[in-house]
Amino acid sequence: MDKDTKIYIAGHRGLVGSAIWKNLESKGYTNLIGRTHEELDLMDGGKVKAFFDAEWPEIVVVAAAYVGGIKANNTYRADFIFRNLGIQQNVIGESFRHGVKKLLFLGSTCIYPRDAHQPIAETELLQGPLEYTNEPYAIAKIAGLKLCESFNLQYGTNYMAVMPTNLYGPGDNFDLETSHVLPAMLRKMHLAKALMENNWAVIREDLDRRAIHGVTGTAGENEILYLFKKQGILPDALELWGTGKPIREFLWSEDMADASVFVLENIDFKDTYQEGETEIRNCHINIGSGVETTIAQLAQLIAEKVGYKGEIRFNPNLPDGTMRKLTNVSKLHSLGWKHTVELDAGIERLYAWYLNS
């Protein structure tokens, strides 16, 4: 890619999209295009077509998606499949119709079967049933990667699909209803620590920055305490979902951005399979750290970084999700990229960002 190549990043304000934008800028790319949801609704096919007609980008990054944690995925099942299929269909479809030279589609490792062999290699795709709680979202992402793969095989396009593990980092979503496990846990620890210390100034400041169910820092103490109790934030303890036994892998979002740009600059579709194969499939690339931790260990690590000293309780009556999900990143390593930020340092960085954002 030339430094003045026109690159459209769909979802440039999101966790990964913003990090990709920043990474490209740091490497000297000067012709980046982004649109907010208010400026361009990616579910509106007519508006997406009009945007492509006006801009004609040469490279497209599909980082836009409707995302959330286990509770949101299980509650808003129709939204997760309908919205993501719409976004993908419109952006990838117009990319094809407008002759985009290269496209990068960002999926998720939730595409893999619930009981996939660990660590999960790309070949595990479609080898068994999905985890129920995120099945609609996973099906949408599988459709996206297969759309890219199928365009490549039929029309000779160069559409890459990467499947990141659980991401966290600057610009993360800390809404306790829709966020993923790490940012949600970090915020709950922050609020639980303030409640244990009876530090209402910190609590009110936090709620003014990010209201919960419309409750801001101006609410009365009883209303806030009732809200906190529903979230498992108690004066002497913090209650978290599940057993704490599930094992997860986490990747710093800026590492994910660096991997994405590495793929854009160095890897083509032809590099993802062996020449002469009669059935070309599983050409997507896992992106992760290859390092795993239990949810209970994660909770203890976050508590240490936040300074929370109260009791941490797990509620086994609430779902765990997939019990283990570790990606096999040997394909990515063989192509020449490896992560740099370890979980301990990443959580410390994220908490500092949260306090100052």
Protein Blocks (a to p, Z undefined) as FASTA:
>chain_A
ZZklccddehilbmklmmmmmmmmmnopabbcdddfklocfklmklmmmmmmmnopabdc
dfbccdddfklmmmmmmlmmmmmmmmmmmmmmmmmmnopabdcddddfklpcfklccddd
fklgopaccdfklmmmmmmmmmmmmmmmmmmmmnopacddddddddddehiafbfklmcf
klmmmmmmmmmmmmmnopaklmmmmmmmmcgehiafkbcfklmmmmmmmnopafkbccde
hjhlaccddddfklmmmmmmmmmmmpcfklmccehiabdghkbccddehpacdfklmmmm
mmmmnopabdcdddfkbcebjfbdcddfklmmmnopacfbdfklmmmmmmmmmmmZZ
